[in-house]
Amino acid sequence: MEKNQKTRIVRIIALVLFDIVAINLAFYLSYYLRFDRVSAADLAFIMRHAPFFTLTSLVVFYFFRLYTSVWRYASTDELIQVVAAAFFSTALMVSYFIAFQITIPRSIFVFWGILTMLFTGGLRMSYRLLRHLSPRVRKPKIPMRRVMIIGAGDAGAVIIRELKNHSQLNSLPVVAIDDNITKRGTYINRVPIVGARKDIVRMVKQHKIDEIIIAIPSASQHEIREIVGECQKTGCEIKILPGIYELIDGRIDIHAIRKVKIEDLLGRDEVQLDRQKANRIITGKTVLVTGAGGSIGSELVRQLALYHPNELVLFDFYENSVYDLQNELSRNFSVQHYDNGYEAVGNFDFRLRVFIGSVRDQQRVHEVLHETRPDLIFHAAAHKHVPLMEGNPKEAVKNNVFGTFNV
């Protein structure tokens, strides 16, 4: 910390010394530009008044934060500060000569203001320029990851600029994608906008892209799902800039980029589970899951097992899927299996029973319920593929309507 403070002080002193030279050199060159020479009398005049306009200019520069700005990140705002500081310094210089009734050509003030702005601003902006060019000069130790940016708006422009400025990220923005046809063929920080989302797969192959960053924080979840769907066809690593509501004060930051999460693809807000309440309801109870071998039922079983029910009952028509689930539970938990009854003692997470049968079979359903007497039933035995069931309405009604009625 102390070393950083010393470095900062040295940097400020160096800037002040440079500005002193620049201010006086600008005054000298102003006379030279006006008269094509600087006489001994002119030089004496400059030396006599130099302390005032030098000190005045340094004070103005200080108030315009020319010594405290971080010039490695200099942008238009910092350039405006330099111009404003040069203007006010010139205005004070004019006021000084008018107040003491000293007459010099007005063009001297114009030349001095312009040269002061060029010298002081040039030094500061050159640091930004050198920092921008340095990654291009240095040969990277490992190959740069070629990145496609989806979204050529403000967020995309920030990401492109930051990736170029942070060579340590080892990521090179190569192309940008945007659905706005008026942006096609234009550039952001020398990165071309080459197409719309329908062109993602083709452009990834054409430009040998390794990574895709979705930079549209205002996009709806429906749009994000569509874009991610296209990106998944490429096999590239996919990252995303979170929505505006996730960003602090809505500000874009390179460090906010993360991998795509399942929550980004939901058409709604994520539901937060009340685990304490679930624990009170499930722990120590007998829980029956119908359709336990299906995609929804099997995940329900996995989650229920974490809450240590007394007995977990699996009911499904397809023996292969429920058999695989039974083996998975046996590997991941300490399970006591039913074998003509349970052992009287033993340490286990829960008891496990498996029944094969269909919810369409009312008698079989009643047998299972009578034998297990569950405290909770999770009914997941249903045909869930809507377009397919629209073509087979009778089977949908038998299973989803009458099956539910039987349970």
C-alpha positions as CSV (number, residue, x, y, z in Angstrom):
1,M,0.0,0.0,0.0
2,E,2.8,2.4,0.9
3,K,4.7,1.5,-2.3
4,N,1.5,2.3,-4.3
5,Q,1.2,5.7,-2.6
6,K,4.8,6.6,-3.3
7,T,4.3,5.6,-7.0
8,R,1.2,7.8,-7.2
9,I,3.1,10.8,-5.6
10,V,6.0,10.3,-8.1
11,R,3.6,10.2,-11.0
12,I,1.9,13.5,-9.9
13,I,5.3,15.2,-9.4
14,A,6.3,14.1,-12.9
15,L,3.1,15.4,-14.4
16,V,3.5,18.8,-12.7
17,L,7.1,19.1,-13.9
18,F,6.1,18.3,-17.4
19,D,3.2,20.8,-17.3
20,I,5.6,23.5,-16.1
21,V,7.8,22.9,-19.1
22,A,4.8,22.6,-21.4
23,I,3.1,25.8,-20.2
24,N,6.3,27.9,-20.7
25,L,7.2,26.2,-24.0
26,A,3.7,26.9,-25.3
27,F,4.2,30.7,-24.4
28,Y,7.6,30.7,-26.2
29,L,6.3,28.9,-29.3
30,S,3.3,31.3,-29.4
31,Y,5.6,34.2,-29.8
32,Y,7.6,32.3,-32.4
33,L,4.4,31.4,-34.4
34,R,3.3,35.1,-34.2
35,F,6.6,36.8,-35.1
36,D,8.6,34.0,-36.7
37,R,11.3,34.7,-34.1
38,V,11.7,35.3,-30.4
39,S,13.8,38.4,-29.6
40,A,15.8,39.0,-26.5
41,A,13.1,41.5,-25.3
42,D,10.3,39.0,-25.9
43,L,12.2,36.3,-24.0
44,A,12.7,38.7,-21.1
45,F,9.0,39.5,-21.2
46,I,8.1,35.8,-21.1
47,M,10.5,35.1,-18.2
48,R,9.1,38.1,-16.2
49,H,5.5,36.9,-16.4
50,A,6.1,33.1,-16.5
51,P,5.7,32.6,-12.7
52,F,2.1,34.0,-12.7
53,F,0.7,32.1,-15.7
54,T,2.6,28.9,-14.7
55,L,1.2,28.9,-11.2
56,T,-2.2,29.9,-12.3
57,S,-2.3,27.1,-14.9
58,L,-1.2,24.5,-12.4
59,V,-3.9,25.5,-10.0
60,V,-6.5,25.3,-12.7
61,F,-5.2,21.9,-13.8
62,Y,-5.5,20.7,-10.2
63,F,-9.2,21.8,-9.9
64,F,-10.0,20.1,-13.2
65,R,-8.4,16.9,-11.7
66,L,-5.7,16.6,-14.4
67,Y,-3.4,15.2,-11.6
68,T,-5.8,12.7,-10.1
69,S,-7.6,11.1,-13.1
70,V,-6.6,7.5,-14.0
71,W,-5.2,8.2,-17.5
72,R,-4.9,4.6,-18.4
73,Y,-8.7,4.6,-18.7
74,A,-8.9,8.1,-20.3
75,S,-11.9,8.7,-22.6
76,T,-13.9,11.6,-24.0
77,D,-14.7,12.9,-20.5
78,E,-11.0,13.2,-19.6
79,L,-10.3,14.9,-23.0
80,I,-13.1,17.4,-22.2
81,Q,-11.4,18.1,-18.9
82,V,-8.1,19.0,-20.6
83,V,-9.9,21.3,-23.1
84,A,-11.8,23.1,-20.3
85,A,-8.6,23.5,-18.2
86,A,-6.7,25.0,-21.1
87,F,-9.7,27.4,-21.9
88,F,-9.9,28.6,-18.3
89,S,-6.1,29.0,-18.0
90,T,-6.2,31.1,-21.2
91,A,-9.1,33.2,-19.8
92,L,-7.2,33.9,-16.6
93,M,-4.1,34.8,-18.6
94,V,-6.1,37.3,-20.7
95,S,-7.6,38.8,-17.5
96,Y,-4.1,39.2,-16.0
97,F,-2.8,41.1,-19.0
98,I,-5.9,43.3,-19.2
99,A,-5.8,44.0,-15.5
100,F,-2.2,45.3,-15.7
101,Q,-2.8,47.0,-19.0
102,I,-0.2,44.9,-20.7
103,T,-0.7,44.9,-24.5
104,I,0.3,41.8,-26.6
105,P,-1.2,40.5,-29.8
106,R,-4.4,38.6,-29.2
107,S,-3.2,35.7,-31.4
108,I,-0.6,34.9,-28.7
109,F,-3.4,33.9,-26.3
110,V,-5.0,31.7,-29.0
111,F,-1.7,30.0,-29.8
112,W,-0.9,29.6,-26.2
113,G,-4.3,28.0,-25.4
114,I,-4.1,25.6,-28.3
115,L,-0.5,24.6,-27.6
116,T,-1.1,24.1,-23.9
117,M,-4.1,21.9,-24.6
118,L,-2.0,19.8,-27.1
119,F,1.0,19.4,-24.8
120,T,-0.8,18.6,-21.6
121,G,-3.6,16.5,-23.2
122,G,-1.2,14.8,-25.6
123,L,1.0,13.5,-22.8
124,R,-2.0,12.1,-20.9
125,M,-3.8,10.6,-23.8
126,S,-0.5,9.1,-25.1
127,Y,-0.5,6.9,-22.0
128,R,-3.9,5.6,-23.0
129,L,-2.8,5.0,-26.6
130,L,0.4,3.1,-25.5
131,R,-1.7,1.0,-23.2
132,H,-4.1,0.2,-26.1
133,L,-1.2,-0.7,-28.5
134,S,0.9,-2.7,-26.0
135,P,-1.2,-5.9,-26.2
136,R,-0.7,-5.9,-30.0
137,V,3.1,-5.5,-29.6
138,R,3.5,-8.1,-27.0
139,K,3.4,-11.7,-28.3
140,P,0.9,-13.7,-26.1
141,K,2.4,-16.6,-24.2
142,I,-0.6,-18.8,-25.1
143,P,-3.0,-18.6,-28.1
144,M,-5.8,-16.0,-27.7
145,R,-9.3,-17.3,-27.4
146,R,-11.3,-16.0,-30.4
147,V,-14.6,-14.4,-29.1
148,M,-17.9,-13.6,-30.8
149,I,-20.0,-10.8,-29.2
150,I,-23.7,-11.1,-29.6
151,G,-25.2,-7.7,-29.3
152,A,-23.7,-4.6,-30.9
153,G,-25.3,-2.0,-28.5
154,D,-23.8,-0.1,-25.6
155,A,-23.1,-3.3,-23.6
156,G,-21.4,-5.0,-26.5
157,A,-19.3,-2.0,-27.2
158,V,-18.1,-1.9,-23.6
159,I,-17.3,-5.6,-23.6
160,I,-15.3,-5.3,-26.8
161,R,-13.3,-2.4,-25.5
162,E,-12.6,-4.1,-22.2
163,L,-11.5,-7.3,-23.7
164,K,-9.1,-5.4,-25.9
165,N,-7.8,-3.4,-22.9
166,H,-7.3,-6.4,-20.6
167,S,-4.9,-8.6,-22.4
168,Q,-4.6,-10.8,-19.3
169,L,-8.0,-12.2,-20.1
170,N,-6.5,-13.8,-23.2
171,S,-9.6,-13.1,-25.2
172,L,-9.7,-11.5,-28.6
173,P,-13.0,-10.1,-29.9
174,V,-13.2,-11.1,-33.5
175,V,-16.8,-10.4,-34.7
176,A,-20.1,-9.1,-33.4
177,I,-23.6,-10.2,-34.2
178,D,-26.7,-7.9,-34.1
179,D,-30.2,-8.2,-35.6
180,N,-30.3,-4.5,-36.4
181,I,-29.7,-4.5,-40.2
182,T,-28.5,-0.9,-40.2
183,K,-25.4,-2.0,-38.2
184,R,-24.4,-4.7,-40.7
185,G,-21.0,-4.0,-42.2
186,T,-20.1,-1.4,-39.6
187,Y,-17.4,-1.7,-36.9
188,I,-17.1,-1.3,-33.1
189,N,-13.6,-0.6,-32.1
190,R,-12.4,-2.3,-35.3
191,V,-14.5,-5.4,-34.7
192,P,-16.9,-6.0,-37.6
193,I,-20.6,-6.6,-37.2
194,V,-21.1,-9.5,-39.6
195,G,-24.7,-10.7,-39.3
196,A,-27.8,-11.5,-37.3
197,R,-28.5,-14.4,-34.9
198,K,-29.5,-16.7,-37.8
199,D,-25.9,-16.3,-39.0
200,I,-24.3,-17.4,-35.7
201,V,-23.4,-21.0,-36.7
202,R,-22.0,-20.0,-40.1
203,M,-19.9,-17.1,-38.6
204,V,-18.5,-19.3,-35.9
205,K,-17.2,-21.7,-38.5
206,Q,-16.0,-18.9,-40.8
207,H,-14.1,-17.0,-38.1
208,K,-13.0,-20.0,-36.0
209,I,-14.6,-18.8,-32.8
210,D,-13.8,-20.4,-29.5
211,E,-16.2,-18.5,-27.2
212,I,-19.4,-16.6,-27.5
213,I,-20.5,-13.8,-25.1
214,I,-24.1,-12.7,-25.1
215,A,-24.1,-9.0,-24.3
216,I,-27.8,-8.0,-24.4
217,P,-28.7,-7.2,-20.8
218,S,-32.1,-5.8,-21.9
219,A,-33.1,-9.0,-23.7
220,S,-36.1,-11.0,-22.6
221,Q,-35.7,-14.5,-21.4
222,H,-37.5,-15.8,-24.5
223,E,-34.9,-14.0,-26.6
224,I,-32.0,-15.4,-24.5
225,R,-33.4,-18.9,-24.9
226,E,-33.5,-18.5,-28.7
227,I,-29.9,-17.1,-28.8
228,V,-28.6,-19.8,-26.5
229,G,-30.3,-22.4,-28.7
230,E,-28.4,-21.2,-31.7
231,C,-25.1,-20.9,-29.8
232,Q,-25.4,-24.5,-28.5
233,K,-25.3,-25.7,-32.1
234,T,-21.7,-24.4,-32.4
235,G,-20.1,-26.3,-29.6
236,C,-18.4,-23.1,-28.3
237,E,-18.3,-22.1,-24.7
238,I,-21.2,-19.7,-24.0
239,K,-21.1,-16.8,-21.6
240,I,-23.6,-14.1,-20.8
241,L,-23.7,-10.6,-19.4
242,P,-26.5,-10.6,-16.8
243,G,-29.7,-8.6,-17.2
244,I,-29.7,-5.0,-16.1
245,Y,-31.6,-5.9,-12.9
246,E,-28.6,-8.1,-11.9
247,L,-26.0,-5.4,-12.6
248,I,-25.0,-3.0,-9.8
249,D,-26.5,0.4,-10.7
250,G,-27.1,-0.9,-14.2
251,R,-23.3,-0.5,-15.0
252,I,-21.6,-2.8,-17.5
253,D,-18.5,-4.5,-16.1
254,I,-16.3,-7.1,-17.7
255,H,-16.2,-9.0,-14.4
256,A,-20.0,-9.5,-14.6
257,I,-19.7,-11.9,-17.5
258,R,-20.4,-15.5,-16.4
259,K,-21.5,-18.8,-17.9
260,V,-25.1,-19.3,-18.9
261,K,-27.2,-20.7,-16.0
262,I,-30.5,-22.5,-16.3
263,E,-32.1,-19.5,-14.6
264,D,-31.3,-17.4,-17.6
265,L,-33.5,-19.7,-19.8
266,L,-36.6,-19.7,-17.5
267,G,-39.6,-17.8,-18.7
268,R,-40.2,-16.6,-15.1
269,D,-38.3,-15.8,-11.9
270,E,-36.6,-18.6,-10.1
271,V,-38.8,-20.2,-7.3
272,Q,-37.0,-20.2,-4.0
273,L,-37.7,-23.4,-2.1
274,D,-38.5,-23.1,1.6
275,R,-36.2,-25.9,2.8
276,Q,-37.2,-25.7,6.5
277,K,-40.8,-26.1,5.6
278,A,-40.0,-29.0,3.2
279,N,-38.0,-30.6,6.0
280,R,-40.9,-30.5,8.4
281,I,-43.3,-32.0,5.8
282,I,-41.1,-34.8,4.5
283,T,-38.6,-35.9,7.2
284,G,-39.7,-39.1,8.9
285,K,-42.8,-39.6,6.6
286,T,-43.8,-42.2,4.1
287,V,-43.7,-40.7,0.7
288,L,-45.1,-42.2,-2.5
289,V,-44.1,-41.0,-6.0
290,T,-46.1,-42.1,-9.0
291,G,-44.3,-42.1,-12.3
292,A,-41.1,-42.3,-10.3
293,G,-39.0,-43.4,-13.3
294,G,-39.9,-40.5,-15.5
295,S,-37.9,-37.3,-16.0
296,I,-39.9,-35.3,-13.5
297,G,-40.6,-38.2,-11.1
298,S,-37.0,-39.3,-10.9
299,E,-35.8,-35.8,-10.1
300,L,-38.5,-35.5,-7.5
301,V,-37.3,-38.7,-5.9
302,R,-33.7,-37.5,-5.8
303,Q,-34.7,-34.3,-4.1
304,L,-37.1,-36.0,-1.6
305,A,-34.3,-38.4,-0.6
306,L,-32.2,-35.5,0.6
307,Y,-34.9,-34.8,3.3
308,H,-34.6,-38.3,4.8
309,P,-38.2,-39.6,4.7
310,N,-38.9,-42.7,6.7
311,E,-40.0,-44.6,3.6
312,L,-39.7,-43.7,0.0
313,V,-42.1,-45.6,-2.3
314,L,-41.5,-45.7,-6.1
315,F,-44.4,-46.5,-8.4
316,D,-44.0,-46.8,-12.1
317,F,-45.2,-48.8,-15.1
318,Y,-41.7,-49.0,-16.8
319,E,-39.4,-51.3,-14.8
320,N,-36.2,-50.4,-16.6
321,S,-36.2,-46.7,-15.6
322,V,-37.3,-47.3,-12.0
323,Y,-34.8,-50.1,-11.7
324,D,-32.0,-47.7,-12.7
325,L,-33.3,-45.1,-10.2
326,Q,-33.3,-47.8,-7.5
327,N,-29.7,-48.6,-8.2
328,E,-28.8,-44.9,-8.2
329,L,-30.4,-44.3,-4.8
330,S,-28.5,-47.4,-3.4
331,R,-25.2,-45.9,-4.6
332,N,-25.8,-42.4,-3.3
333,F,-27.6,-43.2,0.0
334,S,-27.7,-45.7,2.8
335,V,-30.9,-47.4,1.9
336,Q,-32.8,-50.3,3.6
337,H,-34.6,-52.3,0.9
338,Y,-37.9,-54.1,1.5
339,D,-37.5,-57.8,1.3
340,N,-40.6,-59.4,2.7
341,G,-40.4,-56.8,5.4
342,Y,-37.7,-54.6,6.8
343,E,-34.9,-55.4,9.2
344,A,-35.8,-54.3,12.7
345,V,-32.6,-52.4,13.3
346,G,-29.9,-50.7,11.3
347,N,-28.5,-47.3,10.3
348,F,-29.9,-46.0,7.1
349,D,-31.1,-42.7,5.4
350,F,-34.5,-44.1,4.5
351,R,-36.4,-47.3,3.6
352,L,-37.1,-47.9,-0.1
353,R,-39.9,-49.9,-1.8
354,V,-40.5,-50.2,-5.5
355,F,-43.9,-51.2,-7.1
356,I,-44.5,-51.8,-10.8
357,G,-47.9,-50.9,-12.0
358,S,-50.0,-48.3,-13.9
359,V,-52.1,-45.5,-12.4
360,R,-54.7,-46.6,-15.0
361,D,-55.2,-49.8,-13.0
362,Q,-57.4,-48.8,-10.1
363,Q,-57.1,-52.1,-8.3
364,R,-53.3,-52.0,-8.4
365,V,-53.3,-48.4,-7.2
366,H,-55.5,-49.3,-4.2
367,E,-53.3,-52.3,-3.4
368,V,-50.2,-50.1,-3.2
369,L,-51.9,-47.4,-1.2
370,H,-53.3,-49.9,1.2
371,E,-50.0,-51.7,1.7
372,T,-47.8,-48.6,2.1
373,R,-50.3,-46.1,3.6
374,P,-48.3,-43.0,2.5
375,D,-48.4,-39.7,4.4
376,L,-47.6,-37.8,1.1
377,I,-48.2,-38.6,-2.5
378,F,-46.3,-36.8,-5.4
379,H,-48.3,-37.7,-8.5
380,A,-45.9,-37.5,-11.6
381,A,-47.4,-40.3,-13.7
382,A,-48.6,-38.3,-16.7
383,H,-48.1,-38.0,-20.4
384,K,-46.6,-34.5,-20.7
385,H,-45.7,-34.0,-24.4
386,V,-48.6,-31.8,-25.4
387,P,-48.3,-31.9,-29.2
388,L,-48.0,-35.7,-29.1
389,M,-51.0,-36.1,-26.8
390,E,-53.1,-33.8,-29.0
391,G,-52.7,-36.5,-31.6
392,N,-53.6,-39.2,-29.1
393,P,-56.3,-37.7,-27.0
394,K,-57.9,-40.9,-25.7
395,E,-54.6,-42.1,-24.3
396,A,-54.0,-38.7,-22.7
397,V,-57.4,-38.8,-21.0
398,K,-57.0,-42.4,-19.8
399,N,-53.6,-41.7,-18.2
400,N,-53.8,-38.1,-17.1
401,V,-57.5,-37.8,-16.1
402,F,-58.6,-41.3,-15.0
403,G,-55.1,-42.1,-13.7
404,T,-55.2,-39.0,-11.5
405,F,-58.8,-40.0,-10.4
406,N,-57.5,-43.4,-9.3
407,V,-54.7,-42.0,-7.2
